[in-house]
Amino acid sequence: MTDNTAKHKPTPRAILIALAILTVLGCGVTAYMTLRAIAADEARHVTQLEADARNAARGIEDYLGERQRLVRVFVQEHLDLVNRFEEDPDSQALRQEIANLLRQQFPSYFTFTIAGPNGRDLVNDIEGLVGEVCLLNIEEYVHQLSDAEHGEAHYRTVIHPQAGHYHFDVMTPRSDGDRLKGVFFISFFPGPLAGILRANQSPGHSLSVVNTDQPDLLEFGTEGARDKISLRRDIRLNATEMNNVVARADIAHSRWRVIGSIKPDFLAQERSDRWVVAIMIMIAIVCGSTAAAFWVTRAQ
């Protein structure tokens, strides 16, 4: 009985081989699980980014819709004042009165103008605050109003570059019954739009808005419009940045698209943290196996 037990007792060499196999398996499983965890982290970031981009796009769309509604209400509430200014567009007193009211109601207000039924600006803009692109957009909007049913049309919002005054525009029609009298036009600074991006941007992620007609052109980011962005980087995305975009959401009634990417340094840090933990586990496995092997050899 004792002889049979002795025959089936594992030899030190077999124990050492088993320990080596277990060590390799343990380290291999640890590495595999770490790779799985890194892939899960990246998938989680993509899912979060897609949700953040959709929420930001919806928030900006709602903001633009609310600006449109408030501008329409403003014109209705101050129709007499607007009509008097239309009759006397050179009156600086009337212009200043309207500007003061707009500034009180809209903190991000920049400037305003009114246009006739042909889309032509009626105001002598001696300060040059209403640029050529804005004037062309007004004419385009009036043509859309003429072609649309029930006098409704949607102006496709875009950032207008103007030295020191990057802005976006909101327009609403002015009507006399069924007759189109023209357009009331207001420009706003994009600060609140940047705030919407910041509110929806998760740690380690980057949300920006690009032009749908030029997908590599940044319209605004969390710090503001292109004039602010240009202080720290190029206003166009490079090929690598375009490839790193993992979330996209178009904003209705605009030339804007929210894009989202994961900051490379953030991902690199997360991977590094995962591997630090994995290496510590592997070291513990090797140390445990080494201690067991030492005990086996000393027991002989």
Residue pairs with C-beta under 8 A, 6 or more apart in sequence:
10 18
12 296
12 297
12 299
12 300
15 293
15 296
16 293
16 296
16 297
19 289
19 292
19 293
19 296
20 289
22 289
23 285
23 286
23 289
26 282
26 285
26 289
27 282
27 285
27 286
30 278
30 281
30 282
30 285
31 278
31 282
33 278
34 274
34 275
34 277
34 278
37 274
38 270
38 271
38 274
41 270
41 274
42 262
42 267
45 204
45 205
45 246
45 262
45 267
46 246
46 247
46 262
48 202
48 205
49 202
49 205
49 246
49 247
49 260
49 261
49 262
50 246
50 247
50 249
50 260
52 200
52 201
52 202
52 205
52 207
52 247
52 260
53 200
53 207
53 247
53 248
53 249
53 258
53 259
53 260
54 249
54 258
55 200
56 196
56 197
56 199
56 200
56 201
56 207
56 249
56 258
57 249
57 250
57 251
57 257
57 258
58 249
59 196
59 199
59 200
60 193
60 196
60 209
60 251
60 254
60 256
60 258
61 251
61 252
61 253
61 254
63 192
63 193
63 196
64 157
64 170
64 251
64 253
64 254
65 253
67 106
67 170
67 188
68 170
68 172
70 105
70 106
71 170
71 171
71 172
71 184
71 186
72 172
74 101
74 102
74 105
74 184
75 82
75 172
75 174
75 184
78 98
78 101
81 94
81 97
81 98
81 101
82 98
82 114
82 174
82 184
84 91
84 94
85 91
85 94
85 95
85 98
85 114
86 114
86 122
86 174
86 181
86 182
88 94
89 95
89 114
89 122
89 123
89 124
90 124
95 123
98 112
99 109
99 111
99 112
102 109
102 112
102 186
103 109
106 186
106 188
108 188
108 189
108 190
108 191
108 192
109 186
109 187
109 188
109 189
110 129
110 165
110 167
110 186
110 187
110 188
110 189
111 127
111 129
111 130
111 186
111 187
112 184
112 185
112 186
112 187
113 121
113 122
113 123
113 125
113 130
113 138
113 185
114 121
114 122
114 123
114 174
114 182
114 183
114 184
114 185
115 121
115 122
115 138
115 139
115 142
115 182
115 183
115 185
116 122
116 181
116 182
117 142
117 179
117 180
117 181
117 182
118 139
118 142
119 138
119 139
119 140
119 141
119 142
119 143
119 182
119 183
120 139
121 130
121 135
121 138
122 182
123 130
129 162
129 165
129 187
130 185
130 187
131 160
131 162
133 160
134 160
134 169
134 185
134 187
137 155
137 169
137 171
138 171
138 183
138 185
140 155
141 153
141 155
141 171
141 183
142 180
142 182
142 183
144 153
144 154
144 155
145 151
145 152
145 153
145 173
145 180
145 183
146 180
147 153
151 173
151 175
151 178
151 180
153 173
154 253
155 169
155 170
155 171
155 253
156 253
156 254
156 255
157 168
157 169
157 170
157 251
157 253
157 254
157 255
157 256
158 168
158 211
158 219
158 254
158 255
158 256
159 166
159 167
159 168
159 190
159 211
159 219
159 220
159 225
159 226
160 166
160 167
160 168
160 169
160 187
161 226
161 227
163 227
164 227
165 187
165 189
166 189
166 190
166 220
166 224
166 225
166 226
166 227
166 228
167 187
167 188
167 189
167 190
167 225
168 187
168 188
168 190
168 193
169 185
169 186
169 187
169 188
170 185
170 186
170 187
170 188
171 183
171 184
171 185
171 186
172 183
172 184
173 180
173 182
173 183
173 184
174 180
174 181
174 182
174 183
174 184
175 181
190 220
190 224
190 225
191 224
193 209
193 220
194 220
194 221
194 222
194 223
194 224
194 225
197 207
197 208
197 209
197 220
197 221
197 222
197 258
198 222
200 207
201 207
201 222
203 266
204 262
204 263
204 266
204 267
204 270
205 260
205 261
205 262
205 263
205 266
206 221
206 260
206 261
206 262
206 263
207 221
207 222
207 258
207 259
207 260
208 218
208 219
208 220
208 221
208 222
208 258
208 259
209 218
209 219
209 220
209 221
209 251
209 256
209 257
209 258
209 259
210 216
210 217
210 218
210 219
210 237
210 256
210 257
210 259
211 217
211 219
211 255
211 256
211 257
212 250
212 254
212 255
212 256
212 257
213 255
215 237
215 242
215 257
216 236
216 237
216 238
216 242
217 235
217 236
218 226
218 229
218 235
218 236
218 237
219 225
219 226
219 255
219 256
220 226
220 228
220 229
221 228
221 229
223 229
223 232
226 235
229 235
237 245
241 261
244 261
244 262
244 264
245 259
245 260
245 261
246 260
246 261
246 262
247 258
247 259
247 260
247 261
248 257
248 258
248 259
248 260
249 257
249 258
250 256
250 257
250 258
251 257
251 258
